[in-house]
């Protein structure tokens, strides 16, 4: 599996280079830049046809190979997308689902992670005075969120690992929203709502984000105050 992922990464890097329109335009411009002056010199009978013909033929062959590789890479590349299946943030409902779909003609690998929206994050961190505590809480929140991503068999999905997806295939990941809510109840001083966001990194490190619905919770401290009032 590791060899397959490595080969896929190498193939995707090659596709990334070939898919750059700037490179293709530069190759075409270079070829035309050589052929036009050659044509002018031929018309003026200042150089021999044989040598120039062989040279121009070699350039044309090189360009044809480049165009063929470009077209092949364009038609066979992976096309991975995310699609929210369902989401329910009520405490009695445990899971939400996101489907990962590869519409392309080649397999690839991805990384998945989970975060809460920036507004929630700033509000959550802002409740702590000490910079060290802020850093620790931010890291703890990240671990809690990513530990809530599992596959449909109940196995955890490590956000630091890549997962291979074949061409024209899909798989579903589940988000244990109850686990996230319970962690926030214990670790957030104040009640706060936030929107979950699934983040996907592809082989070229391009990022896709799927916005999920909001989760709401009441912190243990606020619950205690409500009971005492």
Secondary structure, 3 states (H helix, E strand, C coil): CHHHHHHHHHHHHHHHHHCCHHHHHHHHHHHHHHHHHHHHHHHCCCCCHHHHHHHHHHHHHHHHHHHHHHHHHHHHCCCEEEEEEECCCCCCCCEEEEEEEECCCCCEEEEEEEEECHHHHHHHHCCCCCHHHHHHHHHHHHHHHHCCEEECCCCECCCCCCEEECCCCEEEEEEEHHHHHHHHHHHCCCCCCEEEEEEEECCCCCEEEEEEEEECCCCHHHHHHHHHC
